Amino acid sequence: MLRDTRERALKDLRISVTDRCNFRCRYCMPKEIFSREYEFLERELLLSFEEITRLVNISVGLGVEKVRITGGEPLLRKDLEHLIEQMSALDGLRDVTLTTNGVLLARKAAVLAKAGLRRVTVSLDSLDDEVFMKMNDVGFPVAKVLDGIEAAAKAGLTPVKVNMVVKRGVNDESIVDMAGHFRGTGHIVRFIEYMDVGTTNGWRLDDVVPAVEILERIGKRFPIEPLGANYPGEVARRWRYADGEGEIGVITSVTNPFCSTCTRARISADGRLYTCLFAAWGRDLRGLLRSGVTDEEIKAVLLDVWTKRDDNYSERRSSATTGLGKVEMSYIGG
Ligand code: SF4
C-alpha cells in the first residue's frame, strides 16, 4: 500500500466539482470577498466528469477506496448524477458520498441515490432561522434544509450526517437544540470546531468552542458515552446517547488534531491535487490529463506527490501559522 512520509496510506479522495456556492457562510466564503465581481472558474477550466472518473480510477489503483464529492456547493454542478453513475461503476471503489448545504437536496436526492450515491452529509449550523440566515448570509431558511434531509432519508441515503460548525457567540447556543432535534432519528450530528481554513474568515482562537465543552453542554442535557471509531482514520470522534437514542460526533482539528491518521487527498474543480486542507499549493493534474499522457504516467505523478507528503498542519497550528497563505476551503471542499 502506498504510504507517505508519516506512514499514512492514501484512502480517501475529496473532489470539488465547482468553486461556486449559493451560500456565503461567513467562516468559508464571506460575501465581501466572494462578491458579484469575484471571478469564479470558467466552465472550460473545470475537469469534465470523464476526467474526474479517470483520475478516480487511477487513484483506486493506488489504494483509494472512498470518494467524497464537494464544492463550493456540488449540487450546483449540472447533471452531477452522471458523474456519480460513472464513478459507481468503477471496480474497487467502496464508497461514493457527498457534502452539500442541502438547498437542492429535496429536488436531487432520489436521482443521486439512483445513480449510485451511498450517503450524504448536510451542513446545517443552527435550527434557529435568524442565526442560520445570518451564518449563510443569503437569508436561506432552516426548513428547506430539513426538507432536503428528509428527502435524502426517503431516498435511502442514510444515516444522514449533519455537520454543524460551532462558532462562539454566533451559534453555540444552538448546540443542545441541534442534538435534541436529531436524537432518535438515526441521523448523526457532527459538531465541528471552527477552523482557520483559507485566508478570508478572520479566524481567532477565542471563537473556537472546544469539543470538550460541546460534549459537556450536550451531556448535561442528554447523557453520553464515548464510542470507538468505525475505522482507522475516521475524522469524527464518536459518542453515543446513554439511553440508546443514537450517536453524535465531534471533529477536533483545533484541540485534538488527527493528522497522524489522515488518509485524505483533495482535488480542486480545476484539477489541482492538494495533500492537506490547509495547504498553500496543489499539483496541476488537468494539464497532464489534457496532454495525452498515459494512466501509468499520471499514476507515477500521484505516487510521487503522495510519497513525499508530510502534512500535519493542525499539529503545527499556532499564532505564527494562522496567517499563512492557505487554499480556500470553498475551492477544494472541506
Ligand atoms: S490538517 Fe491536513 S494533514 Fe492534518 S488532518 Fe487536516 S488535512 Fe490531514
Residues whose N, C-alpha, C, O or C-beta is under 5 A from the ligand:
A	BS01	SF4	F258 C259 C262 T275 C276 L277 F278 D311 N312 Y313 S314
